[in-house]
């Protein structure tokens, strides 16, 4: 889980005054389980990030003056009445990630370590043969061929019967 840096971000370990995650080098969180992060398409990750950015910004904005959350570096001051978290995960995140990756290579060796990181980062959805799998399908009912996208929107329709209709 710690290898997926973008997954580890969230409201609990990012500063409340950083409304739009400008201080984070990786931007807003993707809000996906770490095992799913490299198994979905990049466009889906973009949508998750956009939605979490908007939702988190509203919540952080609403909480900014509660318990001193709006004060920068309040988590580094002695705690008394304030309820601010003191999780400094953002400071140590890169160090932890590098240590974990190095440990994989140290324990399993270079060849197996390469294989593990390859499969961890393998995204089946982004491969050419799988891109159009869920994009469209067609059906043919009583001579009318419909091609629909994955949201059942009609891409196009055509007739497959070449005879003209006569009213008789």
OpenMM code with the backbone's topology and positions (N, CA, C; nanometers):
from openmm import Vec3, app, unit

residues = "UNK UNK UNK UNK UNK UNK UNK UNK UNK UNK UNK UNK UNK UNK UNK UNK UNK UNK UNK UNK UNK UNK UNK UNK UNK UNK UNK UNK UNK UNK UNK UNK UNK UNK UNK UNK UNK UNK UNK UNK UNK UNK UNK UNK UNK UNK UNK UNK UNK UNK UNK UNK UNK UNK UNK UNK UNK UNK UNK UNK UNK UNK UNK UNK UNK UNK UNK UNK UNK UNK UNK UNK UNK UNK UNK UNK UNK UNK UNK UNK UNK UNK UNK UNK UNK UNK UNK UNK UNK UNK UNK UNK UNK UNK UNK UNK UNK UNK UNK UNK UNK UNK UNK UNK UNK UNK UNK UNK UNK UNK UNK UNK UNK UNK UNK UNK UNK UNK UNK UNK UNK UNK UNK UNK UNK UNK UNK UNK UNK UNK UNK UNK UNK UNK UNK UNK UNK UNK UNK UNK UNK UNK UNK UNK UNK UNK UNK UNK UNK UNK UNK UNK UNK UNK UNK UNK UNK UNK UNK UNK UNK UNK UNK UNK UNK UNK UNK UNK".split()
positions = [
    Vec3(0.0823, -0.1211, 0.0000),
    Vec3(0.0000, 0.0000, 0.0000),
    Vec3(0.0858, 0.1262, 0.0000),
    Vec3(0.2001, 0.1209, 0.0674),
    Vec3(0.2822, 0.2419, 0.0747),
    Vec3(0.3518, 0.2721, -0.0568),
    Vec3(0.3584, 0.1750, -0.1482),
    Vec3(0.4216, 0.2008, -0.2772),
    Vec3(0.3360, 0.2897, -0.3652),
    Vec3(0.2051, 0.2879, -0.3460),
    Vec3(0.1153, 0.3719, -0.4254),
    Vec3(0.1025, 0.5083, -0.3591),
    Vec3(0.1896, 0.5995, -0.3953),
    Vec3(0.1952, 0.7307, -0.3301),
    Vec3(0.0631, 0.8043, -0.3433),
    Vec3(0.0035, 0.8009, -0.4617),
    Vec3(-0.1175, 0.8785, -0.4850),
    Vec3(-0.2344, 0.8287, -0.4027),
    Vec3(-0.2362, 0.6998, -0.3721),
    Vec3(-0.3441, 0.6436, -0.2913),
    Vec3(-0.3331, 0.6879, -0.1463),
    Vec3(-0.2117, 0.7115, -0.0996),
    Vec3(-0.1909, 0.7406, 0.0421),
    Vec3(-0.2315, 0.8816, 0.0829),
    Vec3(-0.2617, 0.9665, -0.0136),
    Vec3(-0.3067, 1.1012, 0.0206),
    Vec3(-0.4517, 1.0979, 0.0655),
    Vec3(-0.4923, 1.2005, 0.1355),
    Vec3(-0.6318, 1.2111, 0.1756),
    Vec3(-0.6506, 1.3208, 0.2785),
    Vec3(-0.7721, 1.3344, 0.3260),
    Vec3(-0.8028, 1.4380, 0.4244),
    Vec3(-0.7296, 1.4164, 0.5558),
    Vec3(-0.6977, 1.2914, 0.5891),
    Vec3(-0.6385, 1.2632, 0.7196),
    Vec3(-0.4902, 1.2938, 0.7264),
    Vec3(-0.4220, 1.3021, 0.6124),
    Vec3(-0.2767, 1.3225, 0.6202),
    Vec3(-0.2257, 1.4335, 0.5286),
    Vec3(-0.3139, 1.5221, 0.4851),
    Vec3(-0.2701, 1.6402, 0.4109),
    Vec3(-0.3182, 1.7640, 0.4861),
    Vec3(-0.2457, 1.8731, 0.4777),
    Vec3(-0.2841, 1.9925, 0.5540),
    Vec3(-0.4229, 2.0427, 0.5151),
    Vec3(-0.5007, 2.0817, 0.6147),
    Vec3(-0.6378, 2.1270, 0.5907),
    Vec3(-0.6377, 2.2604, 0.5167),
    Vec3(-0.5280, 2.3389, 0.5296),
    Vec3(-0.5242, 2.4687, 0.4606),
    Vec3(-0.4850, 2.4533, 0.3143),
    Vec3(-0.4423, 2.3340, 0.2730),
    Vec3(-0.4083, 2.3079, 0.1330),
    Vec3(-0.5355, 2.2604, 0.0610),
    Vec3(-0.6229, 2.3578, 0.0310),
    Vec3(-0.7565, 2.3241, -0.0205),
    Vec3(-0.7522, 2.2428, -0.1490),
    Vec3(-0.6679, 2.2822, -0.2419),
    Vec3(-0.6675, 2.2181, -0.3739),
    Vec3(-0.5421, 2.1342, -0.3969),
    Vec3(-0.4802, 2.0886, -0.2889),
    Vec3(-0.3611, 2.0029, -0.2951),
    Vec3(-0.2481, 2.0665, -0.3763),
    Vec3(-0.2348, 2.2003, -0.3671),
    Vec3(-0.1258, 2.2676, -0.4381),
    Vec3(0.0097, 2.2337, -0.3768),
    Vec3(0.0136, 2.2024, -0.2483),
    Vec3(0.1402, 2.1745, -0.1808),
    Vec3(0.1863, 2.0307, -0.2022),
    Vec3(0.0991, 1.9466, -0.2564),
    Vec3(0.1344, 1.8067, -0.2788),
    Vec3(0.1947, 1.7893, -0.4172),
    Vec3(0.3119, 1.7276, -0.4273),
    Vec3(0.3748, 1.7094, -0.5594),
    Vec3(0.2958, 1.6160, -0.6508),
    Vec3(0.2078, 1.5333, -0.5930),
    Vec3(0.1321, 1.4363, -0.6729),
    Vec3(-0.0112, 1.4803, -0.6982),
    Vec3(-0.0469, 1.6009, -0.6557),
    Vec3(-0.1822, 1.6496, -0.6797),
    Vec3(-0.2833, 1.5880, -0.5845),
    Vec3(-0.4072, 1.5874, -0.6269),
    Vec3(-0.5146, 1.5357, -0.5417),
    Vec3(-0.5123, 1.3835, -0.5391),
    Vec3(-0.5720, 1.3227, -0.4357),
    Vec3(-0.5723, 1.1771, -0.4258),
    Vec3(-0.6643, 1.1130, -0.5290),
    Vec3(-0.6371, 0.9877, -0.5610),
    Vec3(-0.7206, 0.9162, -0.6574),
    Vec3(-0.8348, 0.8437, -0.5891),
    Vec3(-0.8255, 0.8203, -0.4595),
    Vec3(-0.9299, 0.7530, -0.3816),
    Vec3(-0.9634, 0.6146, -0.4370),
    Vec3(-0.8626, 0.5395, -0.4732),
    Vec3(-0.8794, 0.4022, -0.5196),
    Vec3(-0.8014, 0.3103, -0.4270),
    Vec3(-0.8495, 0.1872, -0.4055),
    Vec3(-0.7657, 0.0938, -0.3289),
    Vec3(-0.6336, 0.0715, -0.4020),
    Vec3(-0.5244, 0.0529, -0.3295),
    Vec3(-0.3938, 0.0422, -0.3940),
    Vec3(-0.3829, -0.0740, -0.4928),
    Vec3(-0.4556, -0.1831, -0.4692),
    Vec3(-0.4479, -0.2958, -0.5621),
    Vec3(-0.5182, -0.2654, -0.6935),
    Vec3(-0.6038, -0.1637, -0.6944),
    Vec3(-0.6781, -0.1278, -0.8154),
    Vec3(-0.6105, -0.0173, -0.8952),
    Vec3(-0.5141, 0.0513, -0.8332),
    Vec3(-0.4613, 0.1740, -0.8926),
    Vec3(-0.4072, 0.1532, -1.0329),
    Vec3(-0.3346, 0.0471, -1.0553),
    Vec3(-0.2770, 0.0212, -1.1875),
    Vec3(-0.3626, -0.0735, -1.2706),
    Vec3(-0.4848, -0.0974, -1.2304),
    Vec3(-0.5711, -0.1894, -1.3039),
    Vec3(-0.6885, -0.1192, -1.3715),
    Vec3(-0.6968, 0.0116, -1.3584),
    Vec3(-0.8043, 0.0879, -1.4237),
    Vec3(-0.7413, 0.1832, -1.5246),
    Vec3(-0.8234, 0.2381, -1.6112),
    Vec3(-0.7711, 0.3256, -1.7168),
    Vec3(-0.7299, 0.4614, -1.6595),
    Vec3(-0.6428, 0.5293, -1.7325),
    Vec3(-0.5953, 0.6603, -1.6887),
    Vec3(-0.7087, 0.7629, -1.6869),
    Vec3(-0.8049, 0.7488, -1.7771),
    Vec3(-0.9174, 0.8432, -1.7782),
    Vec3(-1.0039, 0.8262, -1.6530),
    Vec3(-1.0187, 0.7034, -1.6050),
    Vec3(-1.0952, 0.6802, -1.4825),
    Vec3(-1.0231, 0.7404, -1.3622),
    Vec3(-0.8900, 0.7263, -1.3583),
    Vec3(-0.8122, 0.7863, -1.2496),
    Vec3(-0.8261, 0.9382, -1.2522),
    Vec3(-0.8248, 0.9968, -1.3734),
    Vec3(-0.8445, 1.1425, -1.3843),
    Vec3(-0.9796, 1.1836, -1.3272),
    Vec3(-1.0850, 1.1069, -1.3595),
    Vec3(-1.2188, 1.1385, -1.3069),
    Vec3(-1.2229, 1.1270, -1.1555),
    Vec3(-1.1615, 1.0216, -1.0995),
    Vec3(-1.1563, 1.0055, -0.9547),
    Vec3(-1.0846, 1.1235, -0.8908),
    Vec3(-0.9731, 1.1661, -0.9509),
    Vec3(-0.8963, 1.2776, -0.8946),
    Vec3(-0.9757, 1.4076, -0.9008),
    Vec3(-1.0459, 1.4308, -1.0123),
    Vec3(-1.1270, 1.5528, -1.0242),
    Vec3(-1.2356, 1.5572, -0.9178),
    Vec3(-1.3039, 1.4440, -0.8991),
    Vec3(-1.4129, 1.4408, -0.8014),
    Vec3(-1.3610, 1.4544, -0.6587),
    Vec3(-1.2509, 1.3861, -0.6263),
    Vec3(-1.1982, 1.3973, -0.4904),
    Vec3(-1.1448, 1.5379, -0.4646),
    Vec3(-1.0892, 1.6020, -0.5674),
    Vec3(-1.0405, 1.7392, -0.5529),
    Vec3(-1.1567, 1.8328, -0.5171),
    Vec3(-1.2680, 1.8187, -0.5891),
    Vec3(-1.3838, 1.9061, -0.5628),
    Vec3(-1.4460, 1.8770, -0.4263),
    Vec3(-1.4646, 1.7485, -0.3939),
    Vec3(-1.5260, 1.7122, -0.2657),
    Vec3(-1.4381, 1.7537, -0.1479),
    Vec3(-1.3084, 1.7248, -0.1589),
    Vec3(-1.2177, 1.7591, -0.0496),
    Vec3(-1.2051, 1.9099, -0.0316),
    Vec3(-1.2059, 1.9843, -0.1428),
    Vec3(-1.1949, 2.1300, -0.1333),
    Vec3(-1.3144, 2.1883, -0.0583),
    Vec3(-1.4331, 2.1364, -0.0852),
    Vec3(-1.5536, 2.1847, -0.0147),
    Vec3(-1.5431, 2.1540, 0.1343),
    Vec3(-1.5028, 2.0306, 0.1674),
    Vec3(-1.4939, 1.9923, 0.3080),
    Vec3(-1.3836, 2.0695, 0.3803),
    Vec3(-1.2660, 2.0812, 0.3174),
    Vec3(-1.1560, 2.1549, 0.3807),
    Vec3(-1.1927, 2.3020, 0.3996),
    Vec3(-1.2612, 2.3577, 0.3030),
    Vec3(-1.3033, 2.4980, 0.3129),
    Vec3(-1.4015, 2.5158, 0.4287),
    Vec3(-1.4900, 2.4183, 0.4464),
    Vec3(-1.5884, 2.4263, 0.5539),
    Vec3(-1.5236, 2.4108, 0.6915),
    Vec3(-1.4151, 2.3346, 0.7006),
    Vec3(-1.3501, 2.3082, 0.8291),
    Vec3(-1.2380, 2.4052, 0.8640),
    Vec3(-1.2081, 2.5007, 0.7746),
    Vec3(-1.0844, 2.5774, 0.7881),
    Vec3(-1.0713, 2.6560, 0.9179),
    Vec3(-1.1788, 2.7005, 0.9790),
    Vec3(-1.1673, 2.7797, 1.1021),
    Vec3(-1.2054, 2.7021, 1.2271),
    Vec3(-1.2283, 2.5740, 1.2118),
    Vec3(-1.2615, 2.4919, 1.3285),
    Vec3(-1.1320, 2.4417, 1.3910),
    Vec3(-1.1160, 2.4633, 1.5186),
    Vec3(-1.0015, 2.4139, 1.5965),
    Vec3(-0.8680, 2.4585, 1.5398),
    Vec3(-0.8637, 2.5739, 1.4754),
    Vec3(-0.7377, 2.6269, 1.4271),
    Vec3(-0.6844, 2.5617, 1.3014),
    Vec3(-0.7677, 2.4890, 1.2297),
    Vec3(-0.7221, 2.4200, 1.1091),
    Vec3(-0.6684, 2.5161, 1.0032),
    Vec3(-0.7143, 2.6407, 1.0047),
    Vec3(-0.6706, 2.7343, 0.9024),
    Vec3(-0.5297, 2.7874, 0.9221),
    Vec3(-0.4733, 2.7692, 1.0414),
    Vec3(-0.3406, 2.8211, 1.0720),
    Vec3(-0.2338, 2.7278, 1.0167),
    Vec3(-0.1457, 2.7848, 0.9371),
    Vec3(-0.0408, 2.7016, 0.8786),
    Vec3(0.0555, 2.6535, 0.9872),
    Vec3(0.0994, 2.5297, 0.9762),
    Vec3(0.1939, 2.4655, 1.0688),
    Vec3(0.1418, 2.4540, 1.2119),
    Vec3(0.0107, 2.4553, 1.2306),
    Vec3(-0.0427, 2.4402, 1.3665),
    Vec3(-0.0131, 2.3011, 1.4223),
    Vec3(0.0018, 2.2027, 1.3339),
    Vec3(0.0287, 2.0670, 1.3821),
    Vec3(0.1676, 2.0546, 1.4442),
    Vec3(0.2549, 2.1517, 1.4185),
    Vec3(0.3898, 2.1477, 1.4759),
    Vec3(0.3960, 2.2202, 1.6108),
    Vec3(0.2847, 2.2789, 1.6544),
    Vec3(0.2814, 2.3489, 1.7830),
    Vec3(0.2307, 2.2531, 1.8911),
    Vec3(0.2580, 2.2836, 2.0204),
    Vec3(0.2080, 2.1986, 2.1283),
    Vec3(0.0554, 2.1944, 2.1261),
    Vec3(0.0010, 2.0763, 2.1470),
    Vec3(-0.1447, 2.0608, 2.1424),
    Vec3(-0.2058, 2.0929, 2.2779),
    Vec3(-0.3119, 2.1697, 2.2725),
    Vec3(-0.3884, 2.2009, 2.3917),
    Vec3(-0.5339, 2.1817, 2.3555),
    Vec3(-0.5993, 2.2913, 2.3214),
    Vec3(-0.7410, 2.2838, 2.2856),
    Vec3(-0.7605, 2.2447, 2.1393),
    Vec3(-0.6535, 2.2551, 2.0588),
    Vec3(-0.6762, 2.2264, 1.9167),
    Vec3(-0.6848, 2.0756, 1.8904),
    Vec3(-0.7563, 2.0419, 1.7851),
    Vec3(-0.7820, 1.9024, 1.7509),
    Vec3(-0.7082, 1.8607, 1.6236),
    Vec3(-0.6040, 1.9320, 1.5896),
    Vec3(-0.5364, 1.9095, 1.4622),
    Vec3(-0.4557, 1.7800, 1.4687),
    Vec3(-0.4601, 1.7030, 1.3609),
    Vec3(-0.3794, 1.5812, 1.3506),
    Vec3(-0.2312, 1.6192, 1.3475),
    Vec3(-0.1457, 1.5287, 1.3840),
    Vec3(-0.0027, 1.5552, 1.3727),
    Vec3(0.0646, 1.4423, 1.2943),
    Vec3(0.0043, 1.4072, 1.1837),
    Vec3(0.0566, 1.3045, 1.0958),
    Vec3(0.1476, 1.3713, 0.9932),
    Vec3(0.2750, 1.3408, 0.9982),
    Vec3(0.3700, 1.4024, 0.9070),
    Vec3(0.4054, 1.3064, 0.7938),
    Vec3(0.3057, 1.2359, 0.7473),
    Vec3(0.3239, 1.1375, 0.6407),
    Vec3(0.3777, 1.2014, 0.5135),
    Vec3(0.3330, 1.3233, 0.4824),
    Vec3(0.3762, 1.3877, 0.3583),
    Vec3(0.5260, 1.4163, 0.3583),
    Vec3(0.5846, 1.4332, 0.4772),
    Vec3(0.7276, 1.4607, 0.4870),
    Vec3(0.8083, 1.3336, 0.4604),
    Vec3(0.7578, 1.2195, 0.5051),
    Vec3(0.8335, 1.0942, 0.4968),
    Vec3(0.7876, 1.0012, 0.3850),
    Vec3(0.6869, 1.0392, 0.3084),
    Vec3(0.6284, 0.9491, 0.2083),
    Vec3(0.7296, 0.8995, 0.1050),
    Vec3(0.8092, 0.9895, 0.0492),
    Vec3(0.9068, 0.9494, -0.0525),
    Vec3(1.0123, 0.8555, 0.0044),
    Vec3(1.0558, 0.8826, 0.1278),
    Vec3(1.1560, 0.7969, 0.1898),
    Vec3(1.1026, 0.6556, 0.2104),
    Vec3(0.9785, 0.6449, 0.2572),
    Vec3(0.9168, 0.5137, 0.2802),
    Vec3(0.9033, 0.4379, 0.1490),
    Vec3(0.8591, 0.5058, 0.0447),
    Vec3(0.8394, 0.4412, -0.0851),
    Vec3(0.9699, 0.3860, -0.1396),
    Vec3(1.0744, 0.4649, -0.1329),
    Vec3(1.2047, 0.4185, -0.1822),
    Vec3(1.2561, 0.3006, -0.1006),
    Vec3(1.2371, 0.3046, 0.0317),
    Vec3(1.2813, 0.1947, 0.1172),
    Vec3(1.2084, 0.0657, 0.0831),
    Vec3(1.0770, 0.0759, 0.0611),
    Vec3(0.9972, -0.0438, 0.0288),
    Vec3(1.0398, -0.1035, -0.1046),
    Vec3(1.0613, -0.0178, -0.2051),
    Vec3(1.1031, -0.0676, -0.3367),
    Vec3(1.2396, -0.1342, -0.3278),
    Vec3(1.3311, -0.0712, -0.2542),
    Vec3(1.4641, -0.1302, -0.2371),
    Vec3(1.4555, -0.2643, -0.1652),
    Vec3(1.3631, -0.2749, -0.0682),
    Vec3(1.3486, -0.3988, 0.0094),
    Vec3(1.3009, -0.5130, -0.0797),
    Vec3(1.2128, -0.4837, -0.1763),
    Vec3(1.1661, -0.5876, -0.2694),
    Vec3(1.2851, -0.6450, -0.3454),
    Vec3(1.3718, -0.5581, -0.3940),
    Vec3(1.4890, -0.6036, -0.4692),
    Vec3(1.5893, -0.6750, -0.3775),
    Vec3(1.5995, -0.6275, -0.2536),
    Vec3(1.6940, -0.6884, -0.1595),
    Vec3(1.6512, -0.8302, -0.1218),
    Vec3(1.5222, -0.8481, -0.0949),
    Vec3(1.4715, -0.9783, -0.0494),
    Vec3(1.4591, -1.0771, -0.1649),
    Vec3(1.4050, -1.0330, -0.2779),
    Vec3(1.3758, -1.1249, -0.3884),
    Vec3(1.4833, -1.1277, -0.4973),
    Vec3(1.5799, -1.0404, -0.4915),
    Vec3(1.6831, -1.0362, -0.5943),
    Vec3(1.6407, -0.9469, -0.7100),
    Vec3(1.7368, -0.9170, -0.7967),
    Vec3(1.7107, -0.8209, -0.9047),
    Vec3(1.6100, -0.8733, -1.0076),
    Vec3(1.6255, -0.9997, -1.0489),
    Vec3(1.5365, -1.0544, -1.1523),
    Vec3(1.3924, -1.0659, -1.1042),
    Vec3(1.3729, -1.1277, -0.9873),
    Vec3(1.2377, -1.1434, -0.9339),
    Vec3(1.1805, -1.0086, -0.8905),
    Vec3(1.2660, -0.9200, -0.8411),
    Vec3(1.2217, -0.7850, -0.8048),
    Vec3(1.1693, -0.7095, -0.9254),
    Vec3(1.2400, -0.7223, -1.0397),
    Vec3(1.1920, -0.6613, -1.1646),
    Vec3(1.0571, -0.7172, -1.2053),
    Vec3(1.0414, -0.8494, -1.1916),
    Vec3(0.9156, -0.9145, -1.2296),
    Vec3(0.8008, -0.8679, -1.1404),
    Vec3(0.8263, -0.8574, -1.0102),
    Vec3(0.7223, -0.8134, -0.9153),
    Vec3(0.6794, -0.6704, -0.9460),
    Vec3(0.7764, -0.5814, -0.9658),
    Vec3(0.7404, -0.4421, -0.9943),
    Vec3(0.6758, -0.4282, -1.1319),
    Vec3(0.7132, -0.5147, -1.2274),
    Vec3(0.6488, -0.5124, -1.3592),
    Vec3(0.5006, -0.5452, -1.3460),
    Vec3(0.4686, -0.6542, -1.2764),
    Vec3(0.3277, -0.6926, -1.2626),
    Vec3(0.2499, -0.5961, -1.1739),
    Vec3(0.3194, -0.5365, -1.0770),
    Vec3(0.2521, -0.4361, -0.9926),
    Vec3(0.2098, -0.3156, -1.0757),
    Vec3(0.2937, -0.2763, -1.1713),
    Vec3(0.2650, -0.1584, -1.2533),
    Vec3(0.1946, -0.1899, -1.3838),
    Vec3(0.1686, -0.3161, -1.4112),
    Vec3(0.1035, -0.3554, -1.5357),
    Vec3(-0.0423, -0.3115, -1.5341),
    Vec3(-0.0823, -0.2398, -1.6362),
    Vec3(-0.2203, -0.1940, -1.6475),
    Vec3(-0.2830, -0.2584, -1.7705),
    Vec3(-0.3626, -0.3607, -1.7480),
    Vec3(-0.4253, -0.4358, -1.8571),
    Vec3(-0.5167, -0.3459, -1.9398),
    Vec3(-0.5845, -0.2540, -1.8754),
    Vec3(-0.6804, -0.1670, -1.9452),
    Vec3(-0.6148, -0.0792, -2.0511),
    Vec3(-0.4867, -0.0474, -2.0322),
    Vec3(-0.4197, 0.0432, -2.1247),
    Vec3(-0.3553, -0.0283, -2.2434),
    Vec3(-0.3662, -0.1613, -2.2469),
    Vec3(-0.3080, -0.2346, -2.3592),
    Vec3(-0.4008, -0.2283, -2.4794),
    Vec3(-0.3414, -0.2287, -2.5975),
    Vec3(-0.4158, -0.2028, -2.7214),
    Vec3(-0.5315, -0.2997, -2.7434),
    Vec3(-0.5098, -0.4277, -2.7194),
    Vec3(-0.6150, -0.5262, -2.7451),
    Vec3(-0.7342, -0.5142, -2.6526),
    Vec3(-0.7184, -0.4492, -2.5377),
    Vec3(-0.8259, -0.4409, -2.4388),
    Vec3(-0.8968, -0.3063, -2.4367),
    Vec3(-0.8485, -0.2109, -2.5119),
    Vec3(-0.9047, -0.0763, -2.5029),
    Vec3(-1.0508, -0.0694, -2.5440),
    Vec3(-1.0880, -0.1367, -2.6525),
    Vec3(-1.2232, -0.1243, -2.7051),
    Vec3(-1.3170, -0.2322, -2.6550),
    Vec3(-1.2724, -0.3145, -2.5613),
    Vec3(-1.3528, -0.4277, -2.5185),
    Vec3(-1.4890, -0.3865, -2.4625),
    Vec3(-1.4917, -0.2830, -2.3805),
    Vec3(-1.6174, -0.2396, -2.3196),
    Vec3(-1.6741, -0.1134, -2.3844),
    Vec3(-1.6159, -0.0697, -2.4937),
    Vec3(-1.6584, 0.0574, -2.5516),
    Vec3(-1.7866, 0.0443, -2.6306),
    Vec3(-1.7989, -0.0587, -2.7145),
    Vec3(-1.9200, -0.0695, -2.7952),
    Vec3(-1.9589, -0.2148, -2.8193),
    Vec3(-2.0859, -0.2355, -2.8412),
    Vec3(-2.1340, -0.3658, -2.8832),
    Vec3(-2.2489, -0.3437, -2.9802),
    Vec3(-2.2791, -0.4457, -3.0579),
    Vec3(-2.3859, -0.4301, -3.1561),
    Vec3(-2.4886, -0.5399, -3.1390),
    Vec3(-2.6102, -0.5067, -3.1746),
    Vec3(-2.7154, -0.6075, -3.1783),
    Vec3(-2.7932, -0.5923, -3.3084),
    Vec3(-2.8583, -0.6984, -3.3467),
    Vec3(-2.9320, -0.7014, -3.4724),
    Vec3(-3.0693, -0.7597, -3.4426),
    Vec3(-3.1698, -0.6746, -3.4420),
    Vec3(-3.3054, -0.7184, -3.4090),
    Vec3(-3.3976, -0.6861, -3.5249),
    Vec3(-3.4555, -0.7900, -3.5836),
    Vec3(-3.5512, -0.7775, -3.6939),
    Vec3(-3.5007, -0.6867, -3.8045),
    Vec3(-3.3756, -0.7069, -3.8432),
    Vec3(-3.3221, -0.6332, -3.9565),
    Vec3(-3.2688, -0.4949, -3.9256),
    Vec3(-3.2735, -0.4536, -3.8012),
    Vec3(-3.2181, -0.3235, -3.7624),
    Vec3(-3.0942, -0.3489, -3.6764),
    Vec3(-2.9830, -0.2986, -3.7251),
    Vec3(-2.8577, -0.3167, -3.6538),
    Vec3(-2.8296, -0.1905, -3.5715),
    Vec3(-2.8108, -0.2089, -3.4403),
    Vec3(-2.7792, -0.0987, -3.3497),
    Vec3(-2.6387, -0.1185, -3.2940),
    Vec3(-2.5612, -0.0122, -3.2926),
    Vec3(-2.4302, -0.0148, -3.2278),
    Vec3(-2.4384, 0.0810, -3.1096),
    Vec3(-2.4187, 0.0270, -2.9891),
    Vec3(-2.4330, 0.1045, -2.8660),
    Vec3(-2.2985, 0.1146, -2.7963),
    Vec3(-2.2790, 0.2247, -2.7217),
    Vec3(-2.1575, 0.2331, -2.6413),
    Vec3(-2.1852, 0.1731, -2.5042),
    Vec3(-2.0853, 0.1775, -2.4151),
    Vec3(-2.0993, 0.1105, -2.2860),
    Vec3(-2.2065, 0.1741, -2.1964),
    Vec3(-2.2500, 0.2961, -2.2280),
    Vec3(-2.3565, 0.3607, -2.1512),
    Vec3(-2.4916, 0.3458, -2.2203),
    Vec3(-2.4985, 0.2565, -2.3194),
    Vec3(-2.6188, 0.2296, -2.3988),
    Vec3(-2.6631, 0.3495, -2.4811),
    Vec3(-2.5712, 0.4400, -2.5106),
    Vec3(-2.6014, 0.5484, -2.6041),
    Vec3(-2.5876, 0.4930, -2.7452),
    Vec3(-2.6782, 0.5344, -2.8333),
    Vec3(-2.6776, 0.4828, -2.9694),
    Vec3(-2.5682, 0.5510, -3.0504),
    Vec3(-2.4707, 0.4727, -3.0980),
    Vec3(-2.3657, 0.5284, -3.1822),
    Vec3(-2.4189, 0.5436, -3.3240),
    Vec3(-2.4756, 0.4373, -3.3772),
    Vec3(-2.5465, 0.4481, -3.5053),
    Vec3(-2.6376, 0.3279, -3.5245),
    Vec3(-2.7364, 0.3454, -3.6089),
    Vec3(-2.8303, 0.2388, -3.6445),
    Vec3(-2.8397, 0.2312, -3.7959),
    Vec3(-2.8605, 0.1110, -3.8444),
    Vec3(-2.8779, 0.0922, -3.9881),
    Vec3(-2.9657, -0.0298, -4.0114),
    Vec3(-3.0281, -0.0354, -4.1261),
    Vec3(-3.1080, -0.1541, -4.1588),
    Vec3(-3.0212, -0.2521, -4.2348),
    Vec3(-3.0461, -0.3793, -4.2096),
    Vec3(-2.9685, -0.4826, -4.2785),
    Vec3(-3.0507, -0.5503, -4.3881),
    Vec3(-3.1777, -0.5114, -4.4019),
    Vec3(-3.2640, -0.5668, -4.5069),
    Vec3(-3.2601, -0.4720, -4.6248),
    Vec3(-3.2294, -0.5249, -4.7433),
    Vec3(-3.2156, -0.4390, -4.8615),
    Vec3(-3.3432, -0.4262, -4.9425),
    Vec3(-3.4512, -0.4950, -4.9020),
    Vec3(-3.5764, -0.4855, -4.9767),
    Vec3(-3.6510, -0.3598, -4.9347),
    Vec3(-3.7125, -0.2947, -5.0305),
    Vec3(-3.7941, -0.1772, -4.9989),
    Vec3(-3.9274, -0.2250, -4.9427),
    Vec3(-3.9856, -0.1444, -4.8584),
    Vec3(-4.1115, -0.1799, -4.7943),
    Vec3(-4.2273, -0.1451, -4.8854),
    Vec3(-4.3110, -0.2435, -4.9078),
    Vec3(-4.4339, -0.2160, -4.9821),
    Vec3(-4.5512, -0.2410, -4.8872),
    Vec3(-4.6470, -0.1593, -4.8941),
    Vec3(-4.7594, -0.1670, -4.8021),
    Vec3(-4.8509, -0.2864, -4.8246),
    Vec3(-4.8202, -0.3731, -4.9172),
    Vec3(-4.9111, -0.4845, -4.9472),
    Vec3(-4.8737, -0.6074, -4.8706),
] * unit.nanometer
topology = app.Topology()
chain = topology.addChain("A")
for resn in residues:
    res = topology.addResidue(resn, chain)
    for name in ("N", "CA", "C"):
        topology.addAtom(name, app.Element.getBySymbol(name[0]), res)
